[in-house]
Amino acid sequence: MRLFSPLPPLCALVVSACLVCPALAGEKDELALTLKQLEHIQASLERARIQANQDNPARFYFDYSRASKEVEIIRQGIARYLEPSRAQPTVPVNVAEPLRGDYRREQQ
């Protein structure tokens, strides 16, 4: 006489697998949305840079070049995560400095 049926553990495994898939899809959807937002940020930075060049020079200015480079580093990292390369080894992004988040510069 069997006291243990393999059906309940199998059902539990299937249910848990089904719960994980939407979480992964949700993460990928959110990261894809983040990529689109980063594209908009790049465009906004470019528009602001052009506008700043037309305005009067100030003692302090925003370092648009550095900000754009850091946004691009973040974008590349997310893109590599979303579409990993299986055939080739991953080439790490050569970042000479870590992200700083400080974009205020003084005119010299």
N, C-alpha and C positions, 0 to 999 in steps of 0.2 A: 504494500500500500504506500502510495506517494504522499508525503506530507508537504512537499514543496513543489510549487508549480513555477516554471520559468516564465510564465506570462506576465505577472506583475512587475518583475525587474525589467523585462523587455519594454513594457509599456512606459515605465518610468524613464528609461533611457531615451525612448522616442520622444516623449513629451519634453524632456530637458533639452534635447537637440533642437526641437522646434522653437523653444524659447530663446535659444542662443542666436539663431539665424536672424530674427528681426532686430536683435540688439546690434549685431554686426552690420546689418543693412542700414540701421539708423545711424550708426557711427560713420559709415562711409558717406551717407547722404549729408550729414552735418559737415564732414570734412570737405566734400565737394562744394557745399554752400560757402564754406570758409574760403576756398580757392577763388570762387567768384567774387567774394567780398574783398579779398586781397587784390584782385584785378582792379576793382573800383577804387581801392585805396591808392594803388599805383597811379591811376588816371587822375585822382584828386591831387596827389602830390605833384604831378606834372603840371596841372593847371595852376596850382598855388605857386610853384616855382616860376612859371612864366609871369604870373601876376607880380610876384615879388621883384622880379628883374625890372619891371616897369615902374615900380614905386621908388620913392626916395631911399637912398642907402641909409641904413641905421647902424648904430654901433654893434648891436647884436643881430644875428640872422639865424634862420633855421637851416640846418645842413641837409638839404633835400637829397643830395647825392648819397649820403650815408643812410638816410632813412629808406630810400629806394632800394639800396643794396640789401639792407636787413630784411625788408619785406620780401625781396626776391629769395633770400636764403630760406625764410620760413615757407614760402610758396613751394620751393623745390623740395624741401623736406616732406611736406604734406603730399606732394605729387608722387614722390618716391614711395611713400607708405601706401598710397592708394593703388599704385601700379608697380609692385615690386618686380625687379628683373630676376627671373629664375635662370636664364641661360648664361648670364655673365655675372661676374662678381661685382658687388656694389662698389662704386668709386665714391669715397666720402667727399663731401664738399670741403674744399680747402678754405677754411676760415682762419685768417691770420689773427683776428681778434674775436672774442665772444661778442654777442649782441650787447650793445651798451644802453640803448634807449635814451641817450643824451644827445639831442640834436641842436642845442643852442651853441652858437659860435660867436666869437667876437671879431669885429673887423680889425685888421692890422694895418 
